[in-house]
Amino acid sequence: MVENPKILKLDHRVWWVIFIVLYVFLIAVMVGTLSTRVWVELKPENLDVFKFKGSLIRVTDGLGEIPNIANPLSPLDVEGQTYQKIYGGACFVKDVLDKETTQVFTWNLYHSWCKMFKNLWMGAGVFIVFEITAIICIVIIIALLVLFIFKKFYFITSFLATGCMWASHIIGIIAWITISQGQFNDDCSNLTDGEKAPKICAKDGPKLGLFVLLFIPFIVIPFFCVTCLLRGRIIQEVRLETKVDTNKDEDVNNVTQMKDHKNFEPKL
């Protein structure tokens, strides 16, 4: 039996187990990123009724009593609703307003909030697609690492899955920041920005997403290095073991042939 290849005095199987643990941790953080209740926040000054916090896809705190333009005596409660429903309502009101007869505040509010919640919904959709893709890639990588432990190697597939995971997360978080216009400087005190979407604060969710973005290289780069260093040795080990088994089979065949030759009695 050929000795198992080692890197830094660790058996290659130990490295695969270490990477499995790291990738499981990465999945846990990604799931936490998707499920955290505080992704965004808007906190306009002196307008507490319009302050809110939201998860990736819905308002989680605030907007329980916002003014109702259709019935001033009955405030609207949109807390817990998805951004899709809110931007649908805001955009509908925006489309039926007449600029000549509508107050500037109301006009700007519905135009800017229509765009803001639409951006949040679209950004969430893009991020979810790419983040789930990244998680699926990690599951594939973990499955391949389990096979590596049992000396069934699919190096190229593992490299492709790793690259896809990394690229998917990068695209997802950058797309969300770009589409949603999230700000990391805590500058989200304006209710409106004319008819444009107001700046909104990026909170726990995006920060976890950036943490994942920075953490991935600390897994991927060592994984590539260790795999490339071990790849040649592992392939050599497998070939040598195969050769040893082949030689054993040849020895058995030779012994059998010798016995058959010895027991052979010519017929007269």
GIRA-V858035 format. One record per helix or strand of 3 or more residues. SS is the DSSP state (2 for helix, 1 for strand). FROM is the first residue (numbers start at 1). TO is the last residue. If there is no record, write none. Layout:
SS_FROM_TO / SS_FROM_TO
This chain:
2_12_35 / 1_40_42 / 2_48_50 / 1_52_54 / 1_58_62 / 2_83_96 / 2_104_149 / 2_155_180 / 1_200_202 / 2_204_262
